[in-house]
Amino acid sequence: MADDDSVPDHDSVPEHEPDYRFTLANERTFLAWIRSALSLLAAGIAVVQLVPAFPLPGIRTVTGGLLVVLAVLCAANGVLRWQRVERAMRRDQALPRQRVPWLLAVGLVLLALVGLFLVVLKGVEG
């Protein structure tokens, strides 16, 4: 395969100090991801430890576990996104695209559907 000189090597791209306002905005976004992760983690622990048993055995553990998995995904994405955006700003490159918000949204929709199912089930059972 021939070398393509038109594609810059990421290690050789010159970096510069970005405007501090953009750096601080990136940091605030990172902190928002961390706050969301902490909220999901707290919700997962609360579901397993504090919520009364659901009519279906094991559903509480599955629900809490999914919330904890989403918390880990959220925290990891926050760190990775912060690094990628910081690197892109320092190199005057386009900001990276993200897929994780879609995964979080799908996970939360699934949890909402499970919650709706449990509410309906409790209403039917009386």
C-alpha positions as CSV (number, residue, x, y, z in Angstrom):
1,M,0.0,0.0,0.0
2,A,1.4,3.4,-1.0
3,D,1.9,6.2,1.5
4,D,-0.7,8.9,1.2
5,D,0.9,12.3,1.9
6,S,-2.5,14.0,1.9
7,V,-3.6,12.5,5.2
8,P,-1.8,14.1,8.1
9,D,-0.2,11.9,10.8
10,H,-2.1,12.7,14.0
11,D,1.1,12.9,15.9
12,S,2.6,15.4,13.6
13,V,-0.3,17.9,13.6
14,P,0.8,21.0,15.4
15,E,-1.1,21.8,18.6
16,H,-1.9,25.2,20.1
17,E,-3.6,26.4,23.2
18,P,-7.3,26.9,22.5
19,D,-9.4,29.8,23.8
20,Y,-9.8,29.1,27.5
21,R,-13.6,29.6,27.2
22,F,-13.8,26.5,24.9
23,T,-11.7,24.5,27.3
24,L,-13.9,25.5,30.2
25,A,-17.0,24.6,28.2
26,N,-15.5,21.2,27.4
27,E,-14.8,20.7,31.1
28,R,-18.4,21.7,32.1
29,T,-19.7,19.2,29.6
30,F,-17.5,16.5,31.1
31,L,-18.8,17.3,34.6
32,A,-22.4,17.0,33.2
33,W,-21.6,13.5,32.0
34,I,-20.1,12.7,35.4
35,R,-23.2,14.1,37.2
36,S,-25.4,12.0,34.9
37,A,-23.3,8.9,35.7
38,L,-23.6,9.5,39.4
39,S,-27.4,9.9,39.1
40,L,-27.7,6.6,37.2
41,L,-25.4,4.9,39.7
42,A,-27.5,6.1,42.6
43,A,-30.7,5.1,40.9
44,G,-29.3,1.6,40.2
45,I,-28.3,1.1,43.8
46,A,-31.6,2.6,45.1
47,V,-33.6,0.2,42.9
48,V,-31.8,-2.8,44.2
49,Q,-31.6,-1.8,47.9
50,L,-34.7,0.4,48.6
51,V,-37.5,-0.4,46.1
52,P,-39.9,-3.0,47.3
53,A,-39.9,-6.3,45.4
54,F,-41.5,-6.3,42.0
55,P,-44.1,-8.9,41.0
56,L,-41.6,-10.6,38.8
57,P,-38.6,-12.2,40.5
58,G,-35.2,-10.8,39.6
59,I,-36.5,-7.8,37.7
60,R,-35.3,-5.5,40.4
61,T,-31.7,-6.8,40.0
62,V,-31.9,-6.6,36.2
63,T,-33.2,-3.0,36.4
64,G,-30.6,-1.9,38.9
65,G,-27.9,-3.7,36.9
66,L,-28.9,-1.9,33.7
67,L,-28.8,1.4,35.5
68,V,-25.3,0.7,36.8
69,V,-24.1,-0.4,33.3
70,L,-25.5,2.9,31.9
71,A,-23.7,4.8,34.6
72,V,-20.4,3.2,33.7
73,L,-21.0,3.9,30.0
74,C,-21.9,7.5,30.8
75,A,-18.8,8.1,32.9
76,A,-16.4,6.4,30.4
77,N,-17.9,8.4,27.6
78,G,-17.5,11.6,29.5
79,V,-13.8,11.0,29.9
80,L,-13.2,9.9,26.3
81,R,-15.3,12.7,24.9
82,W,-13.4,15.3,27.0
83,Q,-10.1,14.0,25.7
84,R,-11.2,13.8,22.1
85,V,-12.7,17.3,22.1
86,E,-9.7,18.7,23.8
87,R,-7.4,17.1,21.2
88,A,-9.6,18.4,18.3
89,M,-9.6,21.9,19.6
90,R,-5.9,22.0,20.1
91,R,-5.4,20.8,16.5
92,D,-8.1,22.9,14.8
93,Q,-10.0,19.8,13.8
94,A,-13.7,19.0,13.6
95,L,-15.3,17.9,16.8
96,P,-15.7,14.1,17.0
97,R,-19.1,12.5,16.6
98,Q,-20.7,10.6,19.3
99,R,-22.8,7.4,19.4
100,V,-23.1,7.0,23.2
101,P,-26.0,9.4,23.7
102,W,-28.0,7.1,21.4
103,L,-27.1,4.1,23.5
104,L,-28.0,5.9,26.7
105,A,-31.3,7.0,25.2
106,V,-32.2,3.4,24.1
107,G,-31.2,2.1,27.5
108,L,-33.4,4.6,29.3
109,V,-36.3,4.0,26.9
110,L,-36.0,0.2,27.7
111,L,-36.0,1.0,31.4
112,A,-39.1,3.2,31.0
113,L,-40.9,0.5,29.1
114,V,-40.0,-2.0,31.9
115,G,-41.3,0.5,34.4
116,L,-44.5,1.0,32.4
117,F,-45.0,-2.8,32.2
118,L,-44.5,-3.1,36.0
119,V,-47.0,-0.3,36.7
120,V,-49.6,-1.9,34.4
121,L,-48.9,-5.3,36.0
122,K,-49.4,-3.9,39.5
123,G,-52.6,-2.3,38.4
124,V,-54.0,-5.5,36.9
125,E,-53.0,-7.5,40.0
126,G,-54.6,-4.9,42.2
